[in-house]
């Protein structure tokens, strides 16, 4: 039997646009109650979802690179959801420059959001999930976490780190009935970076395809863990 997501309580970071928004919508369609955040004001995203009939969507602002804001995000989720079953660490940024042109701030911002932010959120979630008898954490990584590319030094480092963090966290907490999966998409049709989005992108992965995979791993029976997933375009652009 697959796991039903109806009534599950989920928190999605970076949930206002792109992959995160697709994940939020599919969780809501599956009957989950979903809190989500964007880096800035997110009320407009909640209003859009409410207009579609999703009454259990709750948005707030949070910069996941700031631990104090992450703590406030989880207090928000506690108040709206009454507990936590699922965390999707999706928030991320991409700064793409040759290594010699990266500033210290470029480096810090990329690592702080993509890697440290996932730790801050996971730390808060683990506390709640252990107290609540288990849960599921899904980290949105990238094929850039195993395949370096020119101009990607900071981004590659953040995603390589996220992959290692995810695997260690899975080993640390599998006996607590907390499952951890990281998903590594290739080129996704969003405006995330100059490497993605724009014209001539029909060959790229759709955000909804990544969301499909997130829900697929969440629906696996409790006895089974899909620890990592790679997703590629079937016919990449030439």
C-alpha positions in Angstrom: 0.0 0.0 0.0 1.1 3.5 -0.7 1.1 6.2 2.0 -1.9 8.6 1.8 -1.0 12.3 2.1 -4.5 13.3 3.1 -4.3 15.4 6.2 -0.5 15.3 6.4 1.1 18.4 7.7 3.8 19.8 5.4 6.2 22.7 5.3 7.8 23.8 2.0 10.5 26.4 1.8 10.8 28.5 -1.4 7.2 27.6 -2.1 6.0 30.7 -3.9 7.4 30.1 -7.4 8.9 27.4 -9.7 9.5 23.9 -8.3 8.4 24.9 -4.8 5.1 26.3 -6.0 4.4 23.1 -8.0 5.2 21.0 -4.9 2.9 23.1 -2.7 0.0 22.8 -5.2 0.4 19.0 -5.6 0.6 18.5 -1.8 -2.6 20.5 -1.5 -4.3 18.5 -4.3 -3.3 15.3 -2.4 -5.2 16.6 0.7 -2.2 17.8 2.7 -2.2 20.9 4.9 0.7 23.1 3.7 2.6 25.9 5.2 5.2 27.5 2.9 7.4 30.5 2.6 9.2 32.8 0.2 12.1 35.1 1.0 9.8 38.1 1.1 6.1 38.8 1.4 4.2 35.7 0.4 0.6 36.7 1.2 -0.1 37.0 -2.6 0.7 33.3 -3.1 -1.6 32.2 -0.3 -4.4 34.4 -1.8 -3.8 32.8 -5.2 -4.1 29.3 -3.7 -7.2 30.2 -1.7 -8.8 31.5 -4.9 -8.2 28.0 -6.4 -10.1 26.5 -3.4 -7.1 25.4 -1.3 -8.2 26.3 2.2 -5.3 24.7 4.0 -2.5 26.8 2.4 -0.6 29.1 4.8 2.2 31.4 3.6 4.7 33.6 5.3 8.1 35.2 4.6 11.3 33.7 5.7 15.0 34.0 4.7 16.2 30.5 5.5 19.8 31.7 5.8 18.9 33.4 9.1 18.4 30.9 12.0 16.1 33.3 13.9 13.8 33.6 10.9 13.7 29.9 10.5 12.7 29.4 14.1 9.9 31.9 13.6 8.9 30.0 10.4 8.5 26.8 12.4 6.5 28.6 15.1 4.2 29.8 12.3 3.9 26.2 11.0 3.1 24.9 14.5 0.3 27.5 14.9 -1.2 26.8 11.5 -0.7 23.0 11.2 -0.5 21.8 14.8 2.4 19.5 14.0 4.7 18.5 11.2 4.9 15.3 9.1 6.8 16.5 6.1 9.5 19.1 5.4 10.6 20.0 1.8 13.8 22.0 1.7 13.4 23.7 -1.6 14.6 27.3 -1.1 17.7 28.0 -3.1 19.7 30.6 -5.0 22.2 30.4 -7.9 25.1 32.8 -8.4 27.1 31.8 -11.4 30.6 33.3 -11.9 34.1 32.1 -12.5 35.7 31.3 -9.2 38.1 34.3 -9.4 35.1 36.6 -9.8 33.1 35.4 -6.9 32.9 37.8 -4.0 33.0 36.7 -0.4 29.3 37.8 -0.2 28.4 35.7 -3.3 30.0 32.6 -1.6 28.4 33.2 1.7 25.0 33.8 0.3 25.0 30.7 -1.8 26.2 28.4 1.0 24.0 30.1 3.6 20.8 29.6 1.6 21.4 26.3 -0.2 23.2 24.4 2.5 23.0 26.1 5.9 19.3 27.0 5.3 18.5 23.3 4.8 20.4 22.5 8.1 18.5 25.2 10.0 15.2 23.9 8.8 16.0 20.3 9.2 17.2 20.9 12.7 13.8 22.4 13.6 11.9 19.7 11.9 13.8 16.9 13.5 13.0 18.1 16.9 9.3 18.1 16.1 9.3 14.8 14.1 11.2 12.9 16.8 8.7 14.1 19.4 5.8 13.2 17.0 6.9 9.7 16.2 8.5 10.2 12.8 8.3 12.2 9.5 9.9 12.8 6.1 12.4 15.3 4.9 13.0 15.9 1.2 15.9 18.0 0.1 15.9 19.5 -3.4 19.4 19.3 -4.6 20.7 19.2 -8.2 22.7 17.2 -10.6 25.2 20.1 -10.0 25.7 18.3 -6.7 27.7 15.6 -8.5 28.6 17.2 -11.8 30.7 20.4 -11.6 30.5 23.0 -14.4 32.4 26.2 -15.2 30.9 29.1 -13.4 29.3 26.9 -10.8 31.9 26.8 -8.0 29.7 28.3 -5.3 26.5 26.5 -6.4 28.3 23.2 -7.0 29.9 23.4 -3.5 26.5 24.1 -1.9 24.8 21.2 -3.6 27.7 18.7 -3.1 27.4 19.7 0.5 23.7 19.3 0.6 24.0 15.7 -0.8 26.5 14.7 1.9 24.4 16.4 4.6 21.3 14.5 3.4 22.9 11.1 3.4 24.4 11.6 6.9 21.1 12.9 8.3 19.3 9.9 6.8 21.8 7.6 8.7 21.5 9.6 11.9 17.7 9.4 12.1 16.4 6.4 10.2 15.8 4.6 13.5 13.7 7.5 14.6 11.2 6.7 11.8 12.4 9.8 9.9 13.1 9.2 6.3 15.3 11.5 4.3 15.5 11.8 0.5 17.4 14.2 -1.8 16.3 14.8 -5.3 18.7 16.0 -8.0 17.0 17.5 -11.1 18.9 18.5 -14.1 17.8 21.4 -16.3 14.4 22.6 -15.1 12.2 25.0 -17.1 12.2 27.9 -14.6 13.9 31.3 -14.4 16.2 30.2 -11.6 19.4 31.0 -13.4 20.8 31.9 -16.9 21.3 28.1 -17.4 17.5 27.5 -17.2 14.3 29.0 -18.4 13.7 31.2 -21.4 12.9 30.4 -25.0 13.6 27.1 -26.6 13.3 25.2 -23.3 10.6 22.7 -24.2 13.2 19.9 -23.7 13.7 20.8 -20.1 12.1 19.2 -17.0 8.9 20.9 -16.0 8.6 22.0 -12.3 5.5 19.7 -12.1 7.6 16.7 -13.0 9.9 17.4 -10.0 6.8 17.8 -7.8 5.5 14.5 -9.1 8.7 12.8 -7.9 8.6 14.5 -4.5 5.1 13.1 -4.0 6.1 9.7 -5.3 8.8 9.3 -2.6 6.5 10.6 0.1 3.9 8.0 -0.9 6.3 5.1 -0.5 5.3 2.6 2.2 6.9 3.4 5.6 9.1 0.2 5.3 10.8 1.6 2.2 13.1 4.6 1.7 14.2 6.1 -1.7 17.3 7.8 -0.5 18.3 9.7 -3.6 16.8 10.4 -7.0 18.4 11.7 -10.2 16.1 13.4 -12.8 17.3 14.3 -16.3 15.6 15.7 -19.5 14.9 12.7 -21.8 16.3 14.5 -24.8 18.5 17.4 -23.7 19.0 20.4 -26.0 22.0 20.3 -28.3 
